[in-house]
Amino acid sequence: MTGTPNSGHRPAGSLHARLGEVTHRIVRRSRAGRERYLDRIAAAAERAPTRKRLGCANVAHGFAACGPGDKAELRSGDAPNLAIVTAYNDMLSAHQPFERFPDVIRAAAREAGGTAQVAGGVPAMCDGVTQGEAGMELSLFSREVIALSTAIALSHQMFDAAVYLGVCDKIVPGLVIGALSFGHLPAVFVPAGPMTSGLPNDEKSRIRQLYAEGKVGRDALLEAEAQSYHGPGTCTFYGTANSNQMLMEIMGLHLPGASFVNPNTPLRDALTKVAVKRALALTALGNAYTPVGRVLDEKAFVNGIVGLHATGGSTNLTIHLIAMAAAAGIRLTWDDFADLAEVTPLIARIYPNGKADVNHFHAAGGMGFLIRELLGAGLLHADVTTIWGTGLDGYTVEARLDAGGEADWTDAPAVSADPAVLRPAAEPFQATGGLRVLDGTLGRAVIKTSAVADERHVVQAPARVFHSQEELQAAFKAGTLGGDMVAVVRFQGPRANGMPELHKLMPPLGVLQDRGFKVALVTDGRLSGASGKVPAAIHVTPEAVDGGPIAKIRDGDIVRVDAVRGKLEVIIDEDEWAARPLATADLSAMHEGVGRELFAPFRAAVGLADAGASIFAVHETEDA
């Protein structure tokens, strides 16, 4: 194994002016909060390693269950001790592979002269299991629970660094927020990898639509789903889980080339071992101290947003990245996303904005090719701190096994192995990242257009108003939906019911669109990275329960969703609109059962969607 940081061979191009402008304004508006955050983690670093200052009974509790060798190391306090924070459970395909990781990590730590302990577990729920069910209303708030659980795990202060085992939707953002609360500690994120390819995602989508139309039965649908989600690893479509993995690599918290290596393979294990050794090398006990609070700076977050646009990633990250940045004293806005999207080319097509899955993306050149292309176009900051010990140019490589079966790195391919999946920045699939922020009389929203046909980027049609996705489905099954339509599904925001994803809307709306009607969706709920061919203005804020204008819409109002001009409007006389009362809804049924009653304090405290939909206080910031 080389395990040696590789600086890459292709220099970054001159920084794009828009990238510099957006980064500068983020730095300016965040100055007060960021300085306060850095002062806090610097003070915490001066007190580390804290376990040497713990009372004898305290530290004895901390190593009581260890074997003789680890106990001796922890007793002396001289060797680095690594926290393992894990989202393992064996119900989630993406997290089941983590079952065996602690043993691999402990062995690698001992080889490197350190120790490792499972500091704690965090919950990991699967949106795929809870879609359309009451449990989905806990999904967004699980991010906050994960952050809180991470803080509890690290609160014992026995550790010099941490490795984080997590993959899916809210899990990685929650782990990042928790890690940043201990920002003086180095942090390395260790992925499990995607499952091998199963039934193609577009075929799965086709069968879902046939089921929605009653043309195939439940047995056929279940068989298609089982062939799609068939083994250990992350789902292979490019939703939030795989967008998270891309982000952790392009933001410098993964090893280069680690994101999309399949689970339970020799290369996956070899990369995990190197990740452990890197984490131990970054502690304050050595000469390469690299706290995570310094890695995740303004430039790193800008790089993450660019990566999201270039790959057509999940709209959920327009919420999560803002919440993650706030934990580091940095204020992002949707305007930052929109301005960067205008100059970032879409250079990857992965389902739902293409037919390929993440395994095909990885085989075509993967993250190393992507990062090199974006650096060459001046669309990434190369001069960032990473856990690999290099700038981002050290990530223009791909991982492999050497002759001895250990991890090694070589330059990413110069040419994409499949230009239908991955292209050079100079020959993109489209010139912009396919994500727009909409403003207008209905508030603010986000729309993802990378999978939407050009002729559907503007839809103006009468509204049909629903207060749940079940109401819309019932109307579809009753045959009362037809003609051009903007479906308005409201009272789905974070304060209303936890802002669930509304994926059960997609098959019926897709059917209507395929019948030739102009169809769009407007909602204060979420759709995530699986947002597909139906234009959808999502995350509408202010939400209906907070008196947002979306609560004024009535059936028949003409609504315009305009992803070209960035507008979300109702076409109505201004005086009539101003005088119209807000609709209300009885949400009591959404606040009890399946644990929902426990989350009343979260619903009461949560902030706006465009501020991260977080229960945590946002740092004070300066005006942009």
VENUR-V345868 format. One record per pair of residues at least 6 apart in sequence whose C-alpha atoms are under 6 Angstrom apart, sorted by sequence separation. I is the first residue (numbers start at 1). J is the second residue. D is the distance in whole Angstrom. If there is no record, write none. Layout:
i-><I:I>
j-><J:J>
d-><D:D>
This chain:
i-><89:90:109:130:166:210:248:282:283:350:351:374:385:401:402:438:493:513:542:544:591:607:88:89:282:350:384:400:401:438:492:544:561:606:607:63:282:383:400:437:438:560:606:382:399:400:437:560:606:88:106:322:382:399:436:559:605:382:398:436:559:398:435:526:558:397:435:526:558:245:397:398:434:435:522:524:525:397:434:520:521:522:523:524:396:434:520:522:524:523:524:204:463:467:461:462:463:464:465:466:467:122:161:163:372:461:463:464:161:162:163:164:165:371:461:500:501:502:163:164:499:500:501:122:143:147:151:368:146:147:150:199:368:198:199:368:147:198:368:552:143:147:493:551:552:309:492:493:551:81:83:84:120:484:486:490:492:80:81:82:83:84:85:87:119:483:484:485:486:487:488:489:490:79:81:83:84:85:86:87:310:311:484:486:488:83:85:87:310:87:195:310:311:195:194:195:193:194:194:369:368:251:496:493:365:364:373:251:364:491:364:491:247:189:188:189:194:193:193:194:193:193:243:169:192:169:349:168:348:167:240:348:239:347:83:347:82:303:81:84:87:81:82:83:84:85:86:87:80:82:347:451:452:346:347:451:345:346:346:345:345:346:345:346:344:345:343:344:447:295:342:447:465:188:295:341:446:464:341:445:446:463:445:463:445:462:463:445:462:444:462:353:444:461:338:353:443:461:338:460:460:459:459:458:186:458:186:187:458:185:186:457:50:51:184:442:442:495:183:183:238:180:238:237:237:236:236:160:310:309:442:440:442:438:439:440:441:438:439:440:438:252:253:252:270:271:270:45:93:94:256:93:94:257:41:257:41:177:177:108:352:316:315:314:315:314:240:323:239:322:329:239:37:320:326:319:34:33:34:209:30:30:137:137:16:12:13:15:16:137:12:13:14:136:13:5:8:7:8:7:6:8:1:1:2:1:33:33:33:32:30:29:29:29:29:25>
j-><95:96:115:136:172:216:254:288:289:356:357:380:391:407:408:444:499:519:548:550:597:613:95:96:289:357:391:407:408:445:499:551:568:613:614:71:290:391:408:445:446:568:614:391:408:409:446:569:615:98:116:332:392:409:446:569:615:393:409:447:570:410:447:538:570:410:448:539:571:259:411:412:448:449:536:538:539:412:449:535:536:537:538:539:412:450:536:538:540:540:543:224:485:489:484:485:486:487:488:489:490:146:185:187:396:485:487:488:186:187:188:189:190:396:486:525:526:527:189:190:525:526:527:149:170:174:178:395:174:175:178:227:396:227:228:397:177:228:398:582:174:178:524:582:583:341:524:525:583:114:116:117:153:517:519:523:525:114:115:116:117:118:119:121:153:517:518:519:520:521:522:523:524:114:116:118:119:120:121:122:345:346:519:521:523:119:121:123:346:124:232:347:348:233:233:234:233:234:236:412:412:300:545:543:416:416:425:304:417:544:418:545:304:253:253:254:260:260:261:262:262:263:313:240:263:241:421:241:421:241:314:422:314:422:159:423:159:380:159:162:165:160:161:162:163:164:165:166:160:162:428:532:533:428:429:533:428:429:430:430:431:432:432:433:432:433:432:433:536:385:432:537:555:279:386:432:537:555:433:537:538:555:538:556:539:556:557:540:557:540:558:450:541:558:436:451:541:559:437:559:560:560:561:561:290:562:291:292:563:291:292:563:157:158:291:549:550:603:292:293:350:293:351:351:357:357:358:283:433:433:568:567:569:566:567:568:569:567:568:569:568:386:387:387:406:407:407:184:232:233:395:233:234:398:183:399:184:324:327:273:532:528:528:528:529:529:529:612:529:612:619:530:329:612:618:612:329:329:330:507:330:331:497:498:378:375:376:378:379:500:376:377:378:500:378:388:393:393:394:394:394:396:406:407:408:408:619:620:621:621:621:621:622:623:624:624>
d-><6:4:5:5:6:6:6:5:5:5:6:6:6:5:6:5:4:6:4:6:5:5:5:6:5:5:5:6:6:5:5:5:5:6:5:6:5:5:5:6:6:6:5:5:6:6:5:5:4:5:5:5:5:5:6:6:5:6:6:5:4:6:6:6:6:5:4:6:5:5:4:5:6:6:6:6:5:4:5:5:4:5:5:5:6:4:6:6:4:6:6:6:6:6:6:5:5:5:5:5:5:5:5:6:5:5:6:6:5:5:5:5:5:6:6:6:4:6:6:6:5:6:5:6:5:4:5:6:5:6:5:5:4:6:5:5:6:5:6:5:4:4:5:5:6:6:5:5:5:6:6:6:5:5:6:5:5:5:5:4:5:4:6:6:5:6:5:5:5:5:5:5:6:5:5:6:5:5:5:5:6:6:6:6:6:5:6:6:4:6:6:6:5:4:4:5:6:4:6:6:5:5:6:6:6:5:6:6:4:5:5:6:5:6:5:5:6:5:5:5:5:5:5:5:6:5:5:4:6:6:5:5:5:6:6:5:6:5:5:6:6:6:5:4:5:5:5:5:6:5:5:5:4:6:6:5:6:6:5:6:5:6:4:5:5:5:6:5:6:5:5:5:6:6:6:6:6:5:5:6:5:5:5:5:5:5:5:4:5:5:4:6:5:5:6:4:6:6:6:6:4:6:5:6:6:4:4:5:6:5:5:5:6:5:5:5:6:5:5:4:6:6:6:5:5:5:6:6:6:4:6:6:6:4:5:5:5:5:5:5:6:4:6:6:6:6:5:5:5:4:5:5:4:5:6:5:5:5:6:5:6:5:5:5:6:3:5:5:4:5:6:5:6:6:6:4:4:5:6:5:5:5:6:5:5:5:5:4:6:5:5:5:5:5:4:6:5:6:5:4:5:6:5:5:5:6:5:5:6:6:5:6:4:5:5:6>
